[in-house]
Amino acid sequence: MKMDPSWSSLPHKSYPQVLSGQICRRLKTEKVRAQRTGDVHLLKTIDAALRAIPEICTIIKEANATRVIADYEPTVLVRFDSNARFSLNEIDVSRAHGWQSRIQTLVGAVLTAWRQIDV
């Protein structure tokens, strides 16, 4: 099963459902196969992907909620602190800055597993 090209046109809020649904189910099915064949390397790779998915989902939900507030809730104030940092709806800019690099690492774990099961 290849990554479904239609997933690229989904709204951002749909990605956690796809990840925790279709993608997790496929990974878990392949994990059972890897256990049967004794493929320890593949088991570790799939386990890493399965551990990454909940964190990816959390970041996507948090980022999407923050974007919605920034775009559609002008009454929610941006708070500035004394260190020239700011936050929006309790999300500090420092945390948001880390989302991209963290997502790249986590998605890498999922893609590595997916490539190994999709042969």
Beta strands, then each sheet from edge to edge (+ up, - down):
strand 1: 78-80
strand 2: 86-88
strand 3: 91-92
sheet 1: 1+ 2- 3+
end
